Amino acid sequence: MKAIHLPSSFIPDPSTLTPTHIPTPIPKDDEYLIRITHCSPQHADILHAQGKHQNNNAKRGWCFPPFVLGYDFAGVVCTVPTTAASSIGGGDSGDGVRMRKADMVFGAAIGAFAEYICVKRSAVRRVPEGLSNETACAMVGQAVSYASVVQIAKVRPGETVMVSGASGGLGGVCCMVAKALGARVVALVGDEGKAALMRGSMGDVGVDAVIVMREGGGREWIEEVMAFTEGKGVDVVLDNTGVVDDALRCLAYFGRIVILGFAARKGVMEEVKMNKLLLKSATVVGYRFGESGRRFPDELEKIWEGYLGMLQEGRLKPLLYGRYDGLEDVGRALGDLAARKVYGKIVVKIANEEETAKL
Ligand SMILES: NC(=O)c1ccc[n+]([C@@H]2O[C@H](COP(=O)([O-])OP(=O)(O)OC[C@H]3O[C@@H](n4cnc5c(N)ncnc54)[C@H](OP(=O)(O)O)[C@@H]3O)[C@@H](O)[C@H]2O)c1
């Protein structure tokens, strides 16, 4: 099969990656073989390729050469496991739905930039009624956003929520979920171009204010946030980029900050003086979606139910950027992500759903 394979070392510039031919994987007794129809490159894939992510772990064998890059995908079931528990969704299962050959599925597992992937039941879900593989693929990674707004920040109607990296995959959905809960949302974006796109798609994202926070720029944006909140500050910050120190300056008293990611930190973590937290009686909480789901599977199921429900009701919509066709386009997609061109999510089409359904 064709795959974006890193045979022996990490790679500094993932935009140079091209597909090569490697053997099609053979599923173990408890695994499904999936023909991938779509994959969705994200910021973490860049770090995985460069060896800069906490998942680049030689001991656990995750994301350590030789490995196939990629995480989020949608596809069609080619073969089901031979062990009964796995095929009905028992054992390590997620949603408990029986999976059959030719079912459309979506999920996340290392190795998604390929034509085929072998996964356990817990890594995939059936594409819900009324959604396409493209939509499911674009949205698979953002259950994180739903959980951070609903379960971690516990956003209440009427609260003001600020989202950093709002033009990104997680950020855009954080905005939509917070709006769906009745919050006022302030979106922070990196430049005027993305601000214009965000303002233009207010029907989809529906934020109340879009504020530009330029990399290496001044702190005017903090004054804009304070003006928008009439001097009170925001109740909740969902931080995708690593701006806790600055966010504390425009946080309301007793405000909450949820740390989701560090997209703007270039691998250098920020240091925050603890007295700043005390002075505002602030709560700062980290949230690691994957590990939380592994430790608390029942909670994970509630998250998926709520998130997919919002998607099916049309309260959340994928924001798709550009057009990417085939594994040959994965390098370009990763380059566009790294260059911060992307607004919303990239989905790369790898095969036709209709054709693969006949497998
Ligand atoms: N906590 C979890 O469980 C979890 C799960 C998945 C991912 N993450 C992490 O969450 C973060 C956001 O993920 P994502 O998928 O939303 O990423 P994404 O789609 O690449 O979006 C990140 C956004 O950050 C902004 N940004 C600011 N400075 C940047 C820089 N120097 N380089 C790249 N982007 C920059 C960009 O918007 P502007 O250009 O408009 O500023 C971009 O849209 C990442 O750090 C990711 O690793 C966390």
The ligand as an SDF file (V2000), in Angstrom:
LIG
                    3D

 48 52  0  0  0  0  0  0  0  0999 V2000
   -5.2050   18.5360   25.0950 N   0  0  0  0  0  0  0  0  0  0  0  0
   -5.4310   17.5930   24.2110 C   0  0  0  0  0  0  0  0  0  0  0  0
   -5.9020   16.4970   24.5390 O   0  0  0  0  0  0  0  0  0  0  0  0
   -5.0920   17.8570   22.7760 C   0  0  0  0  0  0  0  0  0  0  0  0
   -5.5830   17.0440   21.7430 C   0  0  0  0  0  0  0  0  0  0  0  0
   -5.2630   17.3480   20.4100 C   0  0  0  0  0  0  0  0  0  0  0  0
   -4.4260   18.4220   20.1360 C   0  0  0  0  0  0  0  0  0  0  0  0
   -3.9280   19.1780   21.1630 N   0  0  0  0  0  0  0  0  0  0  0  0
   -3.0600   20.3400   20.9360 C   0  0  0  0  0  0  0  0  0  0  0  0
   -3.8950   21.4890   20.8540 O   0  0  0  0  0  0  0  0  0  0  0  0
   -3.2380   22.4830   20.0380 C   0  0  0  0  0  0  0  0  0  0  0  0
   -4.1900   22.9570   18.9520 C   0  0  0  0  0  0  0  0  0  0  0  0
   -4.4510   21.8740   18.1090 O   0  0  0  0  0  0  0  0  0  0  0  0
   -5.1810   22.0750   16.7100 P   0  0  0  0  0  0  0  0  0  0  0  0
   -5.3850   20.7280   16.1560 O   0  0  0  0  0  0  0  0  0  0  0  0
   -6.3130   22.9910   16.8790 O   0  0  0  0  0  0  0  0  0  0  0  0
   -4.0450   22.8060   15.8750 O   0  0  0  0  0  0  0  0  0  0  0  0
   -4.2130   23.7050   14.5680 P   0  0  0  0  0  0  0  0  0  0  0  0
   -5.4190   23.3020   13.8010 O   0  0  0  0  0  0  0  0  0  0  0  0
   -2.8870   23.7150   13.9020 O   0  0  0  0  0  0  0  0  0  0  0  0
   -4.5150   25.1480   15.1610 O   0  0  0  0  0  0  0  0  0  0  0  0
   -3.6100   25.8200   15.9870 C   0  0  0  0  0  0  0  0  0  0  0  0
   -3.8570   27.2900   15.8550 C   0  0  0  0  0  0  0  0  0  0  0  0
   -2.8980   27.9460   16.6680 O   0  0  0  0  0  0  0  0  0  0  0  0
   -2.5650   29.1870   16.1010 C   0  0  0  0  0  0  0  0  0  0  0  0
   -1.1260   29.4450   16.2110 N   0  0  0  0  0  0  0  0  0  0  0  0
   -0.5750   30.4760   16.8640 C   0  0  0  0  0  0  0  0  0  0  0  0
    0.7520   30.4430   16.7660 N   0  0  0  0  0  0  0  0  0  0  0  0
    1.0560   29.3740   16.0280 C   0  0  0  0  0  0  0  0  0  0  0  0
    2.2870   28.8380   15.5700 C   0  0  0  0  0  0  0  0  0  0  0  0
    3.4650   29.3870   15.8640 N   0  0  0  0  0  0  0  0  0  0  0  0
    2.2390   27.7270   14.8120 N   0  0  0  0  0  0  0  0  0  0  0  0
    1.0610   27.1420   14.4980 C   0  0  0  0  0  0  0  0  0  0  0  0
   -0.1380   27.6150   14.9230 N   0  0  0  0  0  0  0  0  0  0  0  0
   -0.1330   28.7200   15.6730 C   0  0  0  0  0  0  0  0  0  0  0  0
   -2.9950   29.1560   14.6330 C   0  0  0  0  0  0  0  0  0  0  0  0
   -3.9610   30.1620   14.4490 O   0  0  0  0  0  0  0  0  0  0  0  0
   -3.5260   31.6620   14.0660 P   0  0  0  0  0  0  0  0  0  0  0  0
   -2.5520   31.5570   12.9330 O   0  0  0  0  0  0  0  0  0  0  0  0
   -4.8200   32.2840   13.7190 O   0  0  0  0  0  0  0  0  0  0  0  0
   -2.9160   32.2130   15.3180 O   0  0  0  0  0  0  0  0  0  0  0  0
   -3.6510   27.8040   14.4350 C   0  0  0  0  0  0  0  0  0  0  0  0
   -4.8800   27.9110   13.7570 O   0  0  0  0  0  0  0  0  0  0  0  0
   -1.9710   21.8400   19.5060 C   0  0  0  0  0  0  0  0  0  0  0  0
   -0.9030   22.2490   20.3240 O   0  0  0  0  0  0  0  0  0  0  0  0
   -2.2390   20.3450   19.6710 C   0  0  0  0  0  0  0  0  0  0  0  0
   -1.0390   19.6000   19.7980 O   0  0  0  0  0  0  0  0  0  0  0  0
   -4.2630   18.9170   22.4520 C   0  0  0  0  0  0  0  0  0  0  0  0
  1  2  1  0
  2  3  2  0
  2  4  1  0
  4  5  1  0
  4 48  2  0
  5  6  2  0
  6  7  1  0
  7  8  2  0
  8  9  1  0
  8 48  1  0
  9 10  1  0
  9 46  1  0
 10 11  1  0
 11 12  1  0
 11 44  1  0
 12 13  1  0
 13 14  1  0
 14 15  2  0
 14 16  1  0
 14 17  1  0
 17 18  1  0
 18 19  2  0
 18 20  1  0
 18 21  1  0
 21 22  1  0
 22 23  1  0
 23 24  1  0
 23 42  1  0
 24 25  1  0
 25 26  1  0
 25 36  1  0
 26 27  1  0
 26 35  1  0
 27 28  2  0
 28 29  1  0
 29 30  1  0
 29 35  2  0
 30 31  1  0
 30 32  2  0
 32 33  1  0
 33 34  2  0
 34 35  1  0
 36 37  1  0
 36 42  1  0
 37 38  1  0
 38 39  2  0
 38 40  1  0
 38 41  1  0
 42 43  1  0
 44 45  1  0
 44 46  1  0
 46 47  1  0
M  CHG  2   8   1  16  -1
M  END
$$$$
